[in-house]
Amino acid sequence: MTYIQNLHTPVTTSPYNPLSPIYPIKILRGILTDPARNGREVAYKLYAPDVAPGTMQPQPLVIWSHGLGGGRDGAGFISRHLAARGYVALHIQHIGTDTSLWEGKPGHPWDVIRATPIPRKAVLQRYRDIPFVLSSLNTLESTHPEVAGLIDRGHIGLSGHSLGAMTTQIMAGQYGMRSGSRHSYDLHQPQIRAGILYSPIPLYRHPDKANAAYRGIRIPLFHMTGTQDDSPIGEFTHDLRTDIYTHAGHADQMLLVLKDGDHMVYNGSRGQLGDNPLREAHETSIIAATTAYWDAYLRDDAAARAWLLGDGLRAILAPEDVLRTRMT
């Protein structure tokens, strides 16, 4: 499928192929400052199609939230491809749960992170970065004339890896709990149309508590994990990650479990994990599934939806990979 300048109006000239790039890309960096939070800085990395200003209609925006100890440079292999497909992809960095946890400290970053207590306040501030960024899109475009007028405010997706997946879960409507209180909080962001969870984080092990928390999810989500996707800090095994899919309140959910997929394959790096001979194959599956999902949910592309639900995605996956759907 190829697209005219307004990518919301596809023109079918060939079978749908989410792996086919369309545009050259450009990458921009900067920092947004939130005066309402004592000047908290949110660094970002912006991937966009490299087209002349004013020649393309506004395009869907996909926001990426990194995992614990990560940063805006993670998962570049995903967003480079999305930008080549015409999307604007915005990677944001959450101070307090980012690379600042380990940079300049002796030892391997994962060992440093495991030994570092993470204050609840730091996690809540990370959550508040999302609505702040959503409210700062005009500032983003004015800062970068190269992308002025390129972001479609009505077609926004949120994604993240590990703690970034948890951030996405919370913004999708999953109920959180206040420390020392039985009362839940709700940080759902209605501007977000759909989300992708790479290594989703289970909040509870008990089914009743899981159901109570995850039933608050109010948007379609694509859950991705793998059979080797255990918690790097040793809190749980990979099988609990599928609980969010099972109990999510919104009926439109999708799950992909990659055989031998590990925690870091979604970030494009290895951490303390050894080489994975399936890395290239897994990255191809991740890119294809991600692109088709956003095409279906942010572009309302019927061909992409048919590709996801039919034989398209399954033909790319390994026979042992598990694909489940509650898509309506």
Backbone bond lengths (Angstrom), bond angles and torsions (degrees), N, CA, C in turn:
res aa  C-N    CA-C-N  psi(-1)  N-CA   C-N-CA  omega(-1)  CA-C   N-CA-C  phi
1 M - - - 1.456 - - 1.519 108.97 -
2 T 1.293 117.02 130.84 1.462 121.53 173.49 1.525 108.35 -111.63
3 Y 1.320 115.94 166.00 1.451 119.99 -173.61 1.522 110.68 -130.84
4 I 1.340 115.12 144.66 1.448 119.17 168.78 1.515 107.12 -78.41
5 Q 1.316 118.21 -179.18 1.462 120.20 -172.70 1.522 112.34 -57.75
6 N 1.324 118.40 -37.02 1.456 120.22 173.81 1.521 107.76 -84.44
7 L 1.329 116.89 100.45 1.456 120.25 -173.31 1.523 112.96 -73.45
8 H 1.324 117.64 -2.05 1.457 118.96 173.71 1.524 110.44 -78.98
9 T 1.325 116.88 -8.80 1.463 121.23 -179.38 1.518 108.92 -119.25
10 P 1.331 117.91 85.05 1.460 120.27 -176.00 1.526 112.06 -71.72
11 V 1.304 115.51 145.74 1.452 122.05 173.88 1.518 107.11 -117.08
12 T 1.308 117.45 112.21 1.456 121.52 -175.04 1.523 110.34 -78.86
13 T 1.343 116.00 116.29 1.454 120.90 176.17 1.518 111.12 -121.90
14 S 1.343 117.52 -8.26 1.457 121.91 179.49 1.522 107.64 -160.52
15 P 1.340 118.57 167.01 1.469 119.92 178.55 1.529 111.10 -57.48
16 Y 1.324 114.42 147.76 1.462 120.02 -178.21 1.522 110.86 -60.57
17 N 1.330 117.19 131.61 1.457 122.57 -179.84 1.525 109.23 -141.60
18 P 1.333 118.63 99.64 1.465 120.85 -177.52 1.521 114.02 -70.66
19 L 1.328 117.62 -11.26 1.469 120.67 -178.76 1.524 112.51 -90.08
20 S 1.309 118.00 -2.76 1.464 121.28 -176.96 1.523 110.50 -88.44
21 P 1.353 119.45 116.24 1.462 120.97 176.75 1.528 110.84 -72.41
22 I 1.318 116.71 155.66 1.455 121.47 -177.63 1.530 111.94 -121.64
23 Y 1.341 116.76 -39.74 1.458 121.24 -173.08 1.529 111.73 -122.12
24 P 1.341 116.85 152.96 1.470 119.22 163.46 1.527 107.79 -68.53
25 I 1.311 117.20 162.92 1.466 119.45 -175.52 1.521 111.49 -125.05
26 K 1.323 115.04 163.11 1.457 121.79 172.05 1.522 108.21 -132.93
27 I 1.334 115.60 151.77 1.460 122.16 -178.13 1.523 108.46 -125.49
28 L 1.319 115.91 128.82 1.457 122.53 -178.31 1.524 109.25 -125.18
29 R 1.318 116.46 152.25 1.463 121.60 179.58 1.514 110.82 -130.72
30 G 1.320 115.59 157.08 1.451 119.62 176.39 1.513 111.47 -179.76
31 I 1.323 115.85 -171.86 1.466 122.47 -179.73 1.522 108.83 -137.82
32 L 1.308 116.41 131.30 1.454 122.74 171.78 1.533 108.21 -100.06
33 T 1.323 117.32 141.35 1.458 121.92 -178.14 1.523 110.01 -119.63
34 D 1.328 115.90 129.12 1.463 121.81 -176.46 1.526 110.04 -101.68
35 P 1.332 118.39 103.47 1.472 120.07 -179.27 1.526 112.65 -66.29
36 A 1.325 117.04 -23.59 1.461 119.83 -179.46 1.525 112.51 -73.73
37 R 1.338 117.16 -12.33 1.465 121.36 179.16 1.526 109.99 -124.16
38 N 1.305 115.19 48.67 1.470 122.14 176.09 1.524 112.34 56.28
39 G 1.319 115.79 38.88 1.460 119.79 176.38 1.519 113.90 73.22
40 R 1.331 117.64 26.11 1.461 120.17 178.20 1.526 109.30 -56.39
41 E 1.331 115.04 133.59 1.457 120.72 -178.73 1.523 111.07 -99.00
42 V 1.316 115.33 136.65 1.458 122.02 175.40 1.520 107.63 -121.96
43 A 1.331 115.48 100.42 1.462 119.94 177.93 1.523 109.31 -72.41
44 Y 1.332 116.45 150.82 1.459 119.37 -178.98 1.525 110.97 -143.90
45 K 1.310 113.89 160.75 1.462 123.62 173.17 1.513 106.48 -132.03
46 L 1.326 116.29 124.20 1.454 121.87 -172.37 1.520 110.46 -113.25
47 Y 1.321 115.99 123.01 1.457 122.88 175.15 1.534 107.67 -104.62
48 A 1.338 117.09 132.93 1.463 119.69 -177.93 1.521 109.83 -150.95
49 P 1.339 117.06 156.22 1.465 118.95 173.82 1.524 109.77 -63.93
50 D 1.299 116.80 139.15 1.468 121.92 -177.31 1.524 109.16 -89.97
51 V 1.323 114.48 84.48 1.460 121.31 179.29 1.521 108.40 -125.84
52 A 1.313 117.11 158.76 1.450 121.44 179.19 1.524 109.92 -65.91
53 P 1.326 118.42 138.22 1.466 120.80 179.38 1.528 111.24 -54.21
54 G 1.319 114.73 136.58 1.449 120.30 177.34 1.511 115.64 85.61
55 T 1.341 117.47 -2.20 1.468 119.83 -178.41 1.524 113.16 -97.33
56 M 1.319 117.50 -5.87 1.462 120.83 -179.11 1.513 110.00 -129.67
57 Q 1.306 116.14 139.98 1.451 121.11 175.69 1.538 109.49 -68.74
58 P 1.351 117.75 160.08 1.466 120.26 178.08 1.522 112.19 -54.22
59 Q 1.320 115.02 140.40 1.466 122.15 -175.00 1.527 111.19 -117.88
60 P 1.333 117.96 158.48 1.468 120.42 178.28 1.525 111.84 -60.34
61 L 1.320 114.56 147.25 1.459 122.48 177.93 1.520 109.61 -108.33
62 V 1.330 116.53 131.67 1.460 122.36 174.32 1.527 108.31 -118.10
63 I 1.324 116.61 120.27 1.466 122.17 178.55 1.520 108.81 -96.56
64 W 1.339 116.27 139.04 1.466 122.69 179.32 1.527 109.47 -117.91
65 S 1.328 116.55 131.23 1.462 123.30 177.70 1.532 108.71 -116.08
66 H 1.331 117.51 124.85 1.465 121.99 -173.88 1.526 112.52 -78.26
67 G 1.316 115.25 168.43 1.451 121.91 177.78 1.515 112.69 -83.73
68 L 1.345 116.46 -179.97 1.453 122.39 -179.28 1.523 109.77 -61.27
69 G 1.334 116.43 124.47 1.453 121.60 -179.83 1.520 114.05 82.75
70 G 1.316 116.88 2.94 1.460 120.96 -178.71 1.514 112.37 -93.29
71 G 1.329 115.44 -164.97 1.456 120.02 -179.05 1.510 111.60 -162.14
72 R 1.306 115.16 -172.72 1.461 121.40 -174.41 1.524 113.41 -69.18
73 D 1.338 117.77 -13.77 1.463 120.36 -177.97 1.531 113.13 -87.00
74 G 1.327 117.75 -7.33 1.462 120.07 -178.97 1.515 112.78 -70.07
75 A 1.338 115.69 157.05 1.470 123.17 174.04 1.520 113.25 57.60
76 G 1.322 117.13 30.97 1.455 119.72 179.51 1.514 113.46 -61.67
77 F 1.335 117.34 -28.80 1.460 119.86 -178.43 1.532 111.32 -64.04
78 I 1.321 116.77 -29.59 1.465 120.20 178.06 1.525 110.64 -74.56
79 S 1.316 116.48 -49.50 1.463 119.57 -172.31 1.520 113.08 -77.65
80 R 1.305 117.85 -25.85 1.468 118.18 172.18 1.526 109.90 -61.22
81 H 1.332 116.05 -41.53 1.455 119.19 179.52 1.529 111.35 -69.54
82 L 1.335 117.00 -40.53 1.455 119.12 178.77 1.525 111.27 -60.64
83 A 1.333 116.24 -42.31 1.463 119.26 178.23 1.520 110.91 -63.04
84 A 1.329 116.27 -37.23 1.469 120.03 177.76 1.517 111.84 -68.23
85 R 1.315 116.75 -15.90 1.460 121.88 175.11 1.530 112.17 -96.46
86 G 1.325 117.02 3.72 1.447 120.53 175.98 1.510 115.78 102.25
87 Y 1.332 118.17 -2.88 1.459 120.82 179.48 1.524 111.26 -79.66
88 V 1.331 115.04 158.63 1.460 121.81 165.75 1.524 105.84 -102.98
89 A 1.330 117.24 122.41 1.467 122.12 -178.66 1.521 108.78 -116.31
90 L 1.320 116.01 124.54 1.463 122.05 -175.24 1.525 109.66 -116.03
91 H 1.331 116.64 110.52 1.462 122.05 175.89 1.520 108.45 -93.91
92 I 1.335 116.60 125.94 1.460 119.70 -179.77 1.523 109.87 -115.24
93 Q 1.330 115.09 154.87 1.467 121.72 -177.27 1.518 109.31 -117.16
94 H 1.345 115.59 129.94 1.461 122.34 -174.98 1.535 110.06 -102.31
95 I 1.313 116.69 103.72 1.461 120.64 178.23 1.529 109.89 -58.48
96 G 1.315 116.38 136.10 1.463 121.58 178.60 1.512 113.26 101.61
97 T 1.339 116.75 -24.30 1.467 120.63 174.31 1.526 110.02 -129.56
98 D 1.326 116.03 23.44 1.462 121.21 -173.97 1.527 111.12 -111.40
99 T 1.317 116.89 -157.01 1.466 122.01 -178.61 1.521 113.27 -62.83
100 S 1.334 117.04 -16.82 1.468 119.90 178.36 1.524 112.01 -64.17
101 L 1.341 117.12 -16.16 1.465 120.26 177.82 1.522 111.92 -65.60
102 W 1.345 117.04 -28.59 1.464 119.24 -173.64 1.530 114.76 -128.20
103 E 1.305 118.47 -16.61 1.464 119.70 -176.45 1.529 111.33 -61.30
104 G 1.327 115.78 131.63 1.450 121.75 178.73 1.515 115.08 78.84
105 K 1.322 117.19 6.15 1.461 121.16 -179.60 1.525 109.70 -107.97
106 P 1.325 118.13 144.67 1.468 120.58 -178.28 1.525 111.60 -69.50
107 G 1.329 115.97 149.57 1.454 121.58 178.65 1.515 111.86 99.30
108 H 1.326 115.05 168.87 1.457 119.96 178.64 1.526 109.51 -69.79
109 P 1.349 117.99 140.01 1.468 120.16 -178.67 1.519 114.37 -50.33
110 W 1.331 118.15 -41.33 1.460 119.10 -178.88 1.526 111.53 -64.21
111 D 1.348 117.02 -39.18 1.467 119.81 178.34 1.525 110.75 -65.55
112 V 1.324 116.32 -38.79 1.465 120.32 178.94 1.526 109.86 -65.62
113 I 1.321 116.95 -43.95 1.467 121.22 -179.60 1.528 110.81 -62.60
114 R 1.339 116.59 -43.21 1.472 119.85 179.84 1.523 111.55 -60.47
115 A 1.325 116.43 -31.73 1.463 120.79 -176.15 1.529 112.76 -91.11
116 T 1.330 117.76 -0.45 1.463 121.52 -175.40 1.522 110.75 -105.30
117 P 1.330 118.45 118.38 1.477 120.50 175.92 1.536 109.81 -64.87
118 I 1.320 116.49 137.61 1.455 121.10 179.45 1.528 107.85 -106.68
119 P 1.328 118.29 110.14 1.473 119.72 -179.62 1.519 111.46 -62.83
120 R 1.310 115.79 143.71 1.463 120.20 177.72 1.526 110.63 -57.98
121 K 1.309 116.57 -34.55 1.461 120.80 -179.98 1.526 111.16 -59.57
122 A 1.333 116.74 -37.20 1.467 120.10 -179.72 1.522 111.17 -64.77
123 V 1.332 116.41 -37.29 1.463 120.34 179.14 1.523 110.31 -70.30
124 L 1.326 117.21 -42.36 1.459 120.32 179.29 1.528 111.03 -64.56
125 Q 1.325 117.03 -37.51 1.467 119.82 176.56 1.528 110.40 -64.18
126 R 1.312 116.44 -38.39 1.478 120.52 175.33 1.531 109.89 -58.04
127 Y 1.324 116.91 -46.11 1.453 119.90 178.93 1.530 110.99 -59.24
128 R 1.325 116.43 -41.32 1.468 120.23 -177.40 1.528 112.31 -71.48
129 D 1.329 116.78 -15.02 1.470 118.80 175.32 1.527 111.56 -62.88
130 I 1.340 117.11 -31.64 1.466 119.99 -175.16 1.525 111.70 -67.05
131 P 1.342 120.28 -55.45 1.470 118.08 177.80 1.526 112.77 -60.93
132 F 1.330 116.81 -32.27 1.468 118.85 176.52 1.524 111.15 -62.38
133 V 1.328 116.80 -46.55 1.466 120.12 179.60 1.529 110.42 -64.05
134 L 1.325 117.04 -41.03 1.465 120.06 178.05 1.523 111.70 -59.52
135 S 1.317 116.35 -33.25 1.467 120.60 179.97 1.527 112.31 -83.83
136 S 1.332 117.29 -4.17 1.467 121.35 -174.09 1.527 113.32 -111.07
137 L 1.317 117.91 15.49 1.463 119.81 -175.87 1.523 112.12 -66.74
138 N 1.331 117.65 -33.18 1.459 119.42 175.75 1.523 110.80 -64.18
139 T 1.325 115.82 -41.70 1.465 120.26 177.05 1.522 110.74 -62.08
140 L 1.314 116.28 -41.01 1.462 121.25 179.49 1.528 110.61 -60.29
141 E 1.310 116.77 -45.78 1.459 120.07 -178.12 1.525 111.80 -70.58
142 S 1.326 117.10 -35.48 1.466 118.73 179.00 1.518 111.43 -70.72
143 T 1.351 115.64 -28.67 1.465 119.98 177.59 1.524 111.31 -72.09
144 H 1.332 116.11 -32.66 1.465 121.31 -177.61 1.533 109.44 -122.46
145 P 1.336 117.42 89.74 1.471 120.09 179.33 1.528 112.75 -56.99
146 E 1.341 116.22 -20.81 1.476 119.86 -179.65 1.520 112.29 -63.03
147 V 1.341 116.76 -24.65 1.463 119.77 -179.04 1.524 111.74 -117.05
148 A 1.328 117.36 12.69 1.464 120.50 179.97 1.526 109.95 -58.84
149 G 1.322 115.83 129.41 1.456 121.43 179.55 1.510 114.80 78.27
150 L 1.334 117.68 6.24 1.462 120.59 -174.19 1.526 113.56 -94.03
151 I 1.335 118.35 -15.62 1.462 121.18 -175.05 1.520 110.72 -96.91
152 D 1.317 116.00 122.94 1.450 123.10 177.76 1.527 108.97 -87.48
153 R 1.342 116.79 109.16 1.465 121.30 -176.04 1.522 112.69 -68.10
154 G 1.327 117.69 -17.36 1.451 120.72 -177.52 1.510 114.31 -92.38
155 H 1.342 116.98 -2.17 1.466 120.89 -178.33 1.528 108.82 -134.59
156 I 1.338 115.46 82.33 1.461 121.94 -175.52 1.522 109.47 -121.05
157 G 1.337 115.94 132.23 1.452 122.59 174.55 1.516 110.18 -118.62
158 L 1.311 116.71 153.10 1.463 122.44 178.83 1.518 108.74 -124.97
159 S 1.321 116.31 137.46 1.461 121.00 179.11 1.516 108.93 -143.06
160 G 1.322 115.59 166.18 1.454 118.94 177.97 1.509 111.67 -176.00
161 H 1.325 114.45 162.83 1.459 121.80 -178.04 1.520 110.08 -111.80
162 S 1.333 116.85 128.35 1.456 123.04 174.84 1.536 110.02 59.18
163 L 1.330 119.47 -112.98 1.460 119.59 177.65 1.531 110.35 -61.55
164 G 1.330 116.80 -26.56 1.462 120.14 172.77 1.516 111.56 -69.64
165 A 1.347 116.89 -32.14 1.461 120.18 173.56 1.519 109.82 -66.97
166 M 1.337 116.71 -42.03 1.462 119.89 175.86 1.529 110.81 -59.57
167 T 1.325 116.49 -40.84 1.459 120.61 176.75 1.523 110.29 -58.89
168 T 1.333 116.34 -42.87 1.461 121.36 177.76 1.523 110.42 -64.61
169 Q 1.332 117.54 -41.86 1.460 121.55 178.64 1.529 110.83 -58.47
170 I 1.333 115.85 -44.06 1.464 120.03 -179.05 1.527 110.79 -66.19
171 M 1.334 117.00 -43.58 1.461 120.44 179.11 1.534 111.50 -67.03
172 A 1.342 115.73 -24.64 1.466 120.53 177.99 1.519 112.40 -77.76
173 G 1.332 116.32 -10.36 1.457 120.30 177.31 1.509 115.67 118.69
174 Q 1.353 117.47 -3.13 1.466 118.79 177.23 1.524 108.73 -57.26
175 Y 1.311 115.87 135.61 1.454 119.56 -179.49 1.525 110.48 -77.67
176 G 1.333 115.72 133.64 1.451 121.42 171.95 1.512 109.52 -102.01
177 M 1.324 116.15 175.82 1.453 120.18 -179.77 1.514 109.48 -124.76
178 R 1.339 116.20 135.20 1.457 120.42 174.45 1.519 109.64 -73.39
179 S 1.309 115.91 141.21 1.460 120.02 -179.87 1.528 110.02 -60.99
180 G 1.335 116.26 128.72 1.450 121.04 177.74 1.517 114.56 74.76
181 S 1.332 116.86 13.14 1.455 120.03 -178.17 1.517 110.29 -133.38
182 R 1.324 116.07 151.46 1.456 120.90 176.33 1.529 111.50 -87.18
183 H 1.303 116.47 -6.34 1.453 120.43 -174.93 1.531 110.37 -88.86
184 S 1.323 115.62 136.08 1.459 120.53 -179.82 1.520 110.34 -89.04
185 Y 1.344 115.93 159.10 1.455 120.17 173.91 1.520 108.61 -117.51
186 D 1.320 115.22 155.79 1.451 122.64 -174.39 1.525 108.39 -128.55
187 L 1.333 116.69 114.40 1.464 121.46 -178.89 1.527 111.44 -114.13
188 H 1.321 116.89 25.69 1.456 121.01 -179.28 1.524 111.53 -54.26
189 Q 1.358 115.56 134.86 1.461 122.06 178.16 1.531 108.95 -109.86
190 P 1.330 118.19 106.02 1.465 120.69 -174.11 1.526 114.38 -66.94
191 Q 1.352 118.27 -15.58 1.470 119.60 177.89 1.524 112.36 -68.41
192 I 1.334 116.75 -20.43 1.465 121.30 -175.79 1.518 109.48 -85.58
193 R 1.333 116.26 121.47 1.463 120.85 -175.44 1.522 112.86 -85.55
194 A 1.323 117.35 -32.63 1.463 121.62 -177.13 1.521 108.31 -159.78
195 G 1.340 116.28 167.50 1.459 119.51 -178.64 1.517 112.14 -146.93
196 I 1.323 114.88 160.39 1.463 121.57 173.22 1.523 108.25 -125.47
197 L 1.331 115.70 130.23 1.459 122.92 179.12 1.527 108.57 -107.84
198 Y 1.325 117.22 110.86 1.456 121.55 174.01 1.530 107.15 -97.01
199 S 1.327 117.08 112.95 1.470 122.57 -173.10 1.531 110.75 60.71
200 P 1.336 117.43 63.80 1.469 119.73 178.90 1.517 111.47 -59.62
201 I 1.326 115.39 151.84 1.468 121.01 -176.86 1.519 109.98 -105.91
202 P 1.340 117.89 121.71 1.466 120.62 176.38 1.516 110.90 -74.10
203 L 1.317 115.89 133.43 1.458 120.61 -179.18 1.523 111.42 -86.69
204 Y 1.331 115.84 -33.23 1.461 120.37 -177.18 1.524 110.29 -137.02
205 R 1.324 116.41 153.07 1.462 122.13 175.19 1.529 111.31 -94.13
206 H 1.331 117.34 -31.05 1.461 120.63 -177.34 1.534 109.37 -75.89
207 P 1.341 118.66 128.98 1.474 121.22 -176.00 1.520 113.94 -56.16
208 D 1.326 118.82 -39.36 1.464 120.72 -178.94 1.517 111.35 -65.33
209 K 1.327 116.18 -42.35 1.465 119.44 178.71 1.525 110.74 -69.32
210 A 1.336 116.75 -38.31 1.460 120.52 177.85 1.518 110.28 -61.65
211 N 1.319 116.41 -44.65 1.461 120.61 -179.72 1.521 110.54 -62.71
212 A 1.326 116.78 -40.61 1.462 120.51 -179.15 1.522 111.60 -64.31
213 A 1.330 116.98 -37.52 1.470 120.61 -178.94 1.518 111.95 -77.93
214 Y 1.331 117.23 -47.96 1.461 121.31 -171.36 1.528 113.46 -78.82
215 R 1.328 117.51 -17.33 1.465 119.29 179.82 1.520 111.23 -66.12
216 G 1.326 116.50 -17.07 1.463 119.83 178.17 1.520 113.95 -72.77
217 I 1.332 118.18 -14.05 1.465 121.58 -179.40 1.518 109.62 -62.43
218 R 1.337 116.31 127.11 1.456 121.41 -171.03 1.522 114.65 -120.29
219 I 1.324 117.88 9.95 1.460 120.36 -179.32 1.525 109.92 -133.65
220 P 1.322 117.99 161.24 1.466 120.38 173.54 1.529 110.58 -63.70
221 L 1.328 115.85 140.71 1.463 121.45 178.04 1.525 109.64 -136.52
222 F 1.332 115.48 145.51 1.459 122.62 172.06 1.524 106.51 -109.40
223 H 1.332 117.16 117.16 1.455 123.51 -176.97 1.529 108.36 -99.11
224 M 1.327 118.05 123.44 1.463 121.41 178.82 1.520 109.91 -123.55
225 T 1.316 115.88 131.19 1.459 122.08 176.03 1.529 107.76 -150.42
226 G 1.332 116.20 -171.53 1.458 121.02 -179.72 1.510 110.19 -149.76
227 T 1.321 116.63 163.72 1.460 120.23 -175.82 1.523 113.04 -70.72
228 Q 1.348 117.86 -13.07 1.460 121.65 175.15 1.528 111.63 -110.52
229 D 1.324 116.05 17.28 1.462 121.28 -174.81 1.526 111.14 -88.09
230 D 1.330 115.71 61.27 1.462 120.52 176.39 1.527 109.76 -82.00
231 S 1.319 116.57 161.52 1.455 121.27 -179.02 1.531 110.52 -67.24
232 P 1.336 118.95 126.66 1.465 121.26 179.00 1.522 113.02 -63.33
233 I 1.326 117.32 -23.34 1.464 119.25 179.27 1.528 111.17 -101.19
234 G 1.347 116.36 12.84 1.448 121.33 168.40 1.501 116.86 77.54
235 E 1.331 118.35 21.69 1.456 120.36 -175.82 1.522 113.59 -83.92
236 F 1.332 117.93 -29.25 1.457 120.06 -175.77 1.521 109.62 -164.00
237 T 1.329 115.62 167.75 1.456 121.47 177.22 1.532 109.85 -97.42
238 H 1.319 116.08 168.85 1.467 121.26 -170.49 1.520 113.60 -62.02
239 D 1.337 117.81 -29.42 1.456 119.98 -172.75 1.522 113.17 -63.44
240 L 1.326 117.98 -27.72 1.456 120.50 179.81 1.529 112.25 -70.43
241 R 1.330 117.30 -18.42 1.472 119.67 -178.49 1.527 111.33 -65.48
242 T 1.315 117.50 -24.12 1.468 119.77 -178.52 1.525 113.16 -79.43
243 D 1.336 117.23 -7.01 1.461 119.86 -179.22 1.524 111.85 -61.90
244 I 1.335 116.61 -33.81 1.466 119.04 -178.97 1.518 109.50 -63.37
245 Y 1.341 116.99 -42.54 1.462 121.20 176.84 1.526 110.85 -60.27
246 T 1.320 116.41 -43.52 1.461 121.12 -176.14 1.522 112.35 -64.24
247 H 1.338 116.88 -40.01 1.462 120.59 -170.99 1.527 114.17 -105.98
248 A 1.337 118.92 -1.09 1.466 120.62 -177.41 1.525 110.90 -55.52
249 G 1.330 115.96 135.03 1.456 120.51 -176.66 1.513 113.72 -68.36
250 H 1.327 117.34 -38.29 1.459 119.25 179.06 1.519 109.11 -72.77
251 A 1.335 116.33 135.05 1.468 120.51 -172.93 1.516 113.80 -71.10
252 D 1.322 118.03 -19.15 1.462 122.13 -172.51 1.527 109.80 -94.49
253 Q 1.329 117.00 92.29 1.458 122.48 -176.73 1.528 109.61 -134.31
254 M 1.348 115.38 152.23 1.459 121.10 178.65 1.521 108.68 -138.02
255 L 1.327 117.25 144.92 1.460 122.63 -176.79 1.521 110.32 -133.10
256 L 1.336 115.59 132.84 1.462 121.99 173.74 1.521 108.45 -127.54
257 V 1.344 116.46 123.59 1.460 122.42 176.37 1.523 107.51 -116.36
258 L 1.329 117.11 110.94 1.459 121.88 -179.09 1.528 110.17 -82.29
259 K 1.305 116.63 127.15 1.464 120.33 176.09 1.521 109.04 -62.72
260 D 1.348 116.00 124.10 1.460 124.12 -178.47 1.523 112.93 65.33
261 G 1.314 117.07 14.16 1.462 119.56 172.95 1.522 109.98 -71.02
262 D 1.336 117.44 134.43 1.461 120.24 -177.76 1.526 110.83 -111.35
263 H 1.320 115.59 -178.31 1.455 120.72 -170.80 1.527 113.25 -66.44
264 M 1.322 117.49 -35.59 1.452 119.33 -170.76 1.520 114.32 -91.70
265 V 1.321 118.17 -4.71 1.466 119.09 -178.12 1.523 111.10 -62.73
266 Y 1.321 117.53 -27.30 1.464 120.59 -179.09 1.523 112.34 -79.05
267 N 1.310 117.01 -15.93 1.462 121.15 -177.90 1.522 112.42 -97.72
268 G 1.344 117.32 -12.46 1.458 119.85 -179.79 1.505 113.68 78.04
269 S 1.337 117.73 15.90 1.467 122.63 178.68 1.522 108.00 -139.54
270 R 1.340 117.90 177.67 1.460 119.54 -174.08 1.521 114.40 -116.94
271 G 1.320 119.66 -22.42 1.455 120.11 -176.91 1.516 110.68 59.66
272 Q 1.332 117.74 -126.81 1.457 122.28 177.43 1.526 112.07 -94.42
273 L 1.310 116.94 3.75 1.457 119.67 179.93 1.524 110.71 -80.91
274 G 1.323 116.66 148.24 1.454 121.33 177.48 1.518 111.29 -76.34
275 D 1.314 115.97 177.63 1.459 120.69 177.80 1.526 110.22 -61.49
276 N 1.322 115.48 143.30 1.457 121.39 176.61 1.524 107.73 -117.15
277 P 1.334 118.27 113.88 1.471 120.13 -177.59 1.524 112.89 -62.66
278 L 1.332 116.87 -15.43 1.465 120.51 179.63 1.525 112.56 -94.95
279 R 1.319 117.05 5.56 1.469 119.75 -174.20 1.524 112.68 -55.82
280 E 1.319 117.40 -48.46 1.469 119.88 -177.95 1.521 111.56 -62.67
281 A 1.327 116.50 -43.78 1.462 120.32 178.78 1.527 110.95 -63.72
282 H 1.335 116.63 -41.56 1.455 120.10 179.20 1.523 111.32 -64.83
283 E 1.329 117.06 -42.46 1.464 119.63 179.73 1.525 110.93 -62.67
284 T 1.323 116.66 -37.93 1.465 119.78 177.03 1.533 110.58 -62.67
285 S 1.328 116.63 -44.58 1.462 120.71 178.49 1.525 110.97 -62.55
286 I 1.324 116.43 -41.38 1.471 121.18 -179.29 1.520 110.57 -64.46
287 I 1.322 117.10 -45.72 1.466 121.06 -179.70 1.525 110.40 -62.74
288 A 1.324 116.61 -46.26 1.464 120.35 -177.88 1.532 110.93 -63.59
289 A 1.339 116.67 -47.78 1.456 120.53 -178.61 1.527 111.23 -64.55
290 T 1.330 116.56 -42.79 1.464 121.63 179.83 1.521 111.28 -61.19
291 T 1.333 116.59 -49.78 1.464 120.90 -176.85 1.522 111.13 -62.79
292 A 1.323 116.54 -45.88 1.460 119.62 -179.47 1.528 111.18 -64.25
293 Y 1.330 116.57 -37.42 1.458 119.00 -179.94 1.526 110.92 -65.01
294 W 1.334 116.47 -46.97 1.463 118.48 178.63 1.524 111.18 -64.83
295 D 1.330 117.44 -37.82 1.467 119.64 176.61 1.534 110.53 -59.37
296 A 1.324 115.88 -40.92 1.461 120.09 -178.60 1.522 112.13 -70.29
297 Y 1.345 117.11 -40.39 1.453 119.92 -171.19 1.520 115.10 -99.62
298 L 1.318 117.93 -24.83 1.464 119.70 178.98 1.521 112.16 -104.39
299 R 1.346 116.54 -16.92 1.463 120.33 177.58 1.525 112.75 -116.88
300 D 1.316 115.77 -0.88 1.466 120.32 -179.37 1.529 111.47 51.54
301 D 1.320 115.04 41.88 1.466 122.20 -176.16 1.531 109.30 -86.44
302 A 1.321 116.16 111.43 1.466 120.96 -177.67 1.520 111.86 -64.83
303 A 1.342 117.54 -34.03 1.464 120.52 179.56 1.525 110.98 -66.74
304 A 1.337 116.78 -38.62 1.463 120.62 177.53 1.523 110.73 -65.77
305 R 1.307 116.58 -41.82 1.466 120.56 179.11 1.526 110.78 -62.76
306 A 1.324 116.35 -42.48 1.462 120.27 178.42 1.523 110.99 -65.11
307 W 1.322 116.36 -35.39 1.470 121.22 179.05 1.526 110.28 -66.28
308 L 1.332 116.93 -39.92 1.458 121.06 178.57 1.527 111.78 -67.20
309 L 1.317 116.72 -43.65 1.454 121.40 -174.08 1.532 113.50 -85.01
310 G 1.330 115.75 -20.24 1.458 119.94 -178.78 1.513 112.01 -95.01
311 D 1.326 115.60 -137.93 1.465 120.55 -175.69 1.527 113.63 -93.68
312 G 1.343 117.48 -4.28 1.461 120.04 -174.52 1.511 113.87 -60.18
313 L 1.329 117.08 -59.72 1.463 120.60 -178.89 1.518 111.17 -66.70
314 R 1.315 117.38 -40.85 1.471 120.11 -178.47 1.534 111.45 -61.75
315 A 1.324 116.94 -29.39 1.460 120.05 179.60 1.522 111.83 -70.06
316 I 1.331 117.52 -24.82 1.464 121.75 178.64 1.520 111.24 -85.58
317 L 1.320 117.19 -33.32 1.459 121.62 -176.52 1.527 111.73 -71.45
318 A 1.332 115.71 157.78 1.456 120.87 172.46 1.530 109.05 -72.96
319 P 1.335 118.07 153.59 1.473 120.35 -178.73 1.523 112.93 -57.17
320 E 1.342 116.96 -30.96 1.466 120.24 -176.64 1.525 112.89 -83.05
321 D 1.337 118.03 -11.85 1.457 120.12 178.34 1.526 109.54 -67.83
322 V 1.330 115.42 146.64 1.471 120.88 -178.43 1.534 109.19 -107.19
323 L 1.313 116.03 127.59 1.452 122.58 177.48 1.522 108.45 -125.57
324 R 1.311 116.09 119.77 1.459 121.42 178.34 1.531 109.11 -127.23
325 T 1.298 115.80 152.37 1.458 118.94 -178.74 1.507 111.72 -146.21
326 R 1.324 114.60 143.36 1.448 123.31 168.78 1.522 108.74 -118.24
327 M 1.334 115.95 22.93 1.464 120.11 -178.91 1.512 110.17 -64.88
328 T 1.337 115.13 139.38 1.451 120.67 -177.35 1.509 111.30 -104.48
